[in-house]
Amino acid sequence: MSNPIPADLQATLDPQRKSWIDSANDAACDFPIQNLPFGVFSTASNANARVGVAIGDSVVDLAVLHEAGLLRLPAGSGAAQNAQNVFARPALNDFIALGRDVWRSVRVQLSSLLARETAALREDAGLRQRAFVKLADAKLHLPVEIPGYTDFYSSKEHATNVGSMFRDPKNALLPNWSEMPIGYNGRASSVVVSGTPVRRPNGQLKLPDQERPVFGACRKLDIELETGFIVGRGNALGEPIACEHAEEHIFGLVLLNDWSARDIQQWEYVPLGPFNAKTFATTISPWVVTLDALEPFRVAQPAQEPQPLEYLRHAGNHAFDLALEVLLRPEGASEATTIARTNFRHMYWTMAQQLAHHTVAGCNTRVGDLMGSGTISGSTPDSFGSLLELTWNAKNPLELKSGGKRGFIEDGDELTLAGWCQGEGYRVGFGTCVGTILPALK
């Protein structure tokens, strides 16, 4: 980060801090007191979607805490007198727009309220009953209204694998790949929250033995294991974001599965890149883990050669030790198979570099914009972030625990992405990002 972390914020990262919510103290829990991710939820008894924070096996309703006077926004924040309206809205955008000082103030207050030694909320049974909902009883919604979505192509291992597969292995990376974060603008309208079924797309397919394409259902449906970051502070049109300050514009991260129709893509992507092969769905996890919560897991990014141009340079460590995995469960199977394990720390281009490059020509970004990392692959065959790579375009199908094999995804398959940063006696997790494939429309 460009500035030292304030002491009160640093205290929220203390690995020794425990919560009076016992489930949050389980070493395997994704949502300990050190995490406090933001999301949007509703319940059977209250269908109004509103802002919550995950803690242990529960969601805490922030509007309820504000109404009770236990959660306040800083004076001068623009919503200090009306915070319940910000927290009662069906997306995080209005809260995020209040700025980083407000995000941090709310985090500090929540960490204190939920800490084992604090009695104000712990001892108020009536307030607890109103403010807490079991995760199992909550319906989770898309956490932000997404004005725009961009997907990058920032894993050197992934780009090398794909280039080797479809081009010359000796020249797998095109000359521009090592000079800038490659990306394309996707469809924000088809970003869905975890748990939303995904229908297999139809499109044009060019079969090797036919002169013209045919129309039909995708035959090579795939995942892309990614993370995505949420823009927390936009920039004006014509005013780029400097790489050194780019992380100040990032609210937090989600898991992201950029479903891909490989056969549709292979036919359509020249000359302008992906279109219908990507537009049908992108799934994200419901909880946004803030950049502040990830601070203890900051590590050095891979060495970049050649040295990037001046506008893409930043000092310090800008990668994160975030473990990731993918599970596949066929329809009717009782057990899923873990098909990939990798780590976000392998990414060649950092989030700061992606945002700096995205805006360098003057493109403006807005609160809630979603930026996908691109497929995250490691250096070993079991760490590849797509079935395209894991099976090498279906030449080496995967064996499943439940029996059977997979080259690409079949109808009824459930794909789950999971991710976490491992601390000392605790983990900062993202929950899961899940999608099940429905048959194509006839």
Secondary structure, DSSP 8 states (H G I E B T S, - for coil): --S---HHHHHTT-TT--BSSGGGG-TT-S--TTT--EEEEE-SS--S-EEEEEETTEEEEHHHHHHTTS----TTSS-TT-HHHHHTSSSSHHHHTT-HHHHHHHHHHHHHHHBTT--TTTT-HHHHHHHEEEGGG-EEE-SS--S-EEEE---HHHHHHHHHHHS-GGG-S-TTTTTS--EEE--GGGEEETT--EE--EEEE--TT-SS-EEEE-SSEE--EEEEEEESS-B-TT----GGGGGGGEEEEEEEE--EEHHHHHHH-TTT--SHHHHT-EEE-S-BEETTTTGGGEE-----SS---GGG---S--EE--EEEEEEE-TT-SS-EEEEEEEGGG-SS-HHHHHHHHHTTS--B-TT-EEE------SSGGG-SSHHHHTTTTTS-EE-TTS-EESS--TT-EEEEEEEEE-SS-EEEEEEEEEEEE----
